């Protein structure tokens, strides 16, 4: 039987040699007792220098509990599920492999779960750090899409209206996976693919039984946004993949659920057209145009075209 500790900080990584060392080091530099947490690194078949960098990290921080494993089944959901099985923390924290955490990150989550004893899941801010100047077509709506931007102020509050934390910054009580199951391996990114919706699928199980998910302002990350993520090609692929993901997720429930999602898409189109007109009036045509491209690509993927 594994000896339990307070936190397991889980990094699921695939070919992110540029970022993964700094991501882990941002945990190592936390002002938090090192005997109360471990880092679990799930290498999902990386072909770069990830393994070498993990060895370097262990050499630099030998006092940190470090669990390195390789998950052969390709896919982010597979890697996340492997992280759950490998972990021995009361609280399991997922951090993106291309991010660094706020100072006081672990303490913020620790304080929250000590105070809110009956709550199961929380997440925090995700602040983009652009490596190049963002294009002129970036608006709040497309920034959320491309960077997972999330900021809801400086208070601890519940997420509302079915919203939930970004998958790259979320903290779970370990028992939540025993009660609600693991991540759906049919969803989530695989290799360089951009299929998602595994977080939405998971959180929907909590929402259907009335569970809350919380926003913890002090537990934030800086998400590094490369030039490649701001290209037209990536935008098109990502937005189309969102539609495909939603098609897969809803049809896995029922055809009726899929039909309801199609109806929601009509509402989203109406809202997008209104926003396009507002951008047009403000003289910000590129932002409005990109928003309609976003909606078009999602719809195309949702319909299976």
PyMOL commands that set and color helices and strands:
alter all, ss='L'
color gray80, all
select helices_A, chain A and resi 20-28+34-36+50-60+76-86+105-115+140-147+175-180+198-207+228-230+232-251+255-281+285-303
alter helices_A, ss='H'
color red, helices_A
select strands_A, chain A and resi 5-13+37-43+65-70+89-95+99-101+121-123+126-130+157-158+169-173+214-215+221-225
alter strands_A, ss='S'
color yellow, strands_A
deselect
rebuild
show_as cartoon
